[in-house]
């Protein structure tokens, strides 16, 4: 290894990285107090990227700790009947997620490296915990009497290292080459490799891995379907509310295509944030489109002020501005609007139900009165 090459391993904790989250939830260097610097070493892009990913994995574990200690959420293993030998995933449930008789909030993130409790890793590292995690949604939901389910749609596989391939023996043709010619070829190949590594300066030798899928949770869509069938559909809550960011909106529409009647029966309102769903490509039927128009809102990235109506490209559901042009910030910026939307939808629904009950009661009373008069 050259003297100026970085070490082959990265720290395993925030302390070893010399970073910590301050009282404002911002990631700062423990000595200088400065923000995280991606380009820690100039001209070492791949190494910097690996360092960033290693820090991201540590931050992910930190968020899990916050979910359990700060939010009092419980880690529940998936599949529910997992064996000791097979890979597993998990979700987080509040203490009353399955027993709350009134309201249940289900949080679905987008795709990529984000795990349970996160909206965007980049926000966690470069901005703060409030904007990058789902914790403000969980806290607000608990204050307003919701049970909470935090999904984990991107935990789909277990990565295992592949056994090293045996080194192939030189071919007879190669062995018959003149020594001078063979050495010239080897030098040429070595120079290509040196040029490559000099360009990217990546001393890390990445081992080859293979992915073992997690049973019935091998994709975001499969994960949501599994959680719906085993948890949401069995929850006591009369009214289910869903927040779905980015790819989470696509997974939700896919769920509706497979469990349309159940979703319509249990879900009271849906808030999407910059969802990437497509009702045409996903073959959502007319009744699903009509339901989305009535029960769903999509807060999208836009330069317009928060809650300004935005013309949708497809006639799926009303679009509103999230008050930001940054895709990853749409959930955080629209938090208050989303809970207001849920409260208003619930209030309107309750008023409609009370009105229907009143009409039914009056009708029953009138029928009874007329029947007694006839007697």
Number of C-alpha atoms within 10 A of each C-alpha: 8 6 6 7 14 17 11 11 11 15 13 12 17 17 11 10 16 13 21 19 18 13 7 9 16 20 23 19 19 16 9 9 12 11 15 16 13 14 14 14 13 10 14 19 17 15 23 19 15 15 18 20 15 18 19 18 16 16 21 21 14 14 22 20 14 15 24 15 11 12 18 14 23 19 16 12 13 20 20 14 7 14 9 7 6 12 17 20 23 21 21 22 23 23 15 20 25 19 15 19 15 13 24 30 26 21 24 29 30 27 20 12 14 22 25 24 26 27 29 24 24 15 18 23 23 16 16 18 24 18 24 26 26 24 21 16 22 24 14 14 17 17 9 12 14 25 26 28 27 27 24 26 29 21 24 22 18 16 13 12 10 11 10 8 7 6 6 6 6 8 8 8 7 11 10 9 11 9 11 9 11 14 12 11 12 12 12 12 12 12 12 12 12 12 12 12 13 13 13 13 18 21 18 14 7 7 10 12 12 12 12 14 17 20 19 16 25 18 19 24 20 18 27 23 22 19 23 18 13 14 16 23 15 12 21 19 23 14 19 24 21 23 25 23 29 24 22 27 26 22 29 25 22 22 19 18 17 13 14 17 11 14 19 15 11 16 19 20 24 24 26 29 34 28 23 16 19 17 20 12 7 13 12 18 13 11 10 20 17 14 15 21 15 15 18 22 21 31 30 32 25 19 13 16 12 19 17 15 16 17 11 13 8 10 15 23 18 18 24 25 25 31 20 20 14 14 17 22 21 28 31 20 20 24 21 12 17 25 18 12 18 19 14 12 16 17 12 12 13 12 12 12 12 12 12 12 12 12 12 12 12 12 12 12 12 12 12 12 12 11 10 9 8 7 6
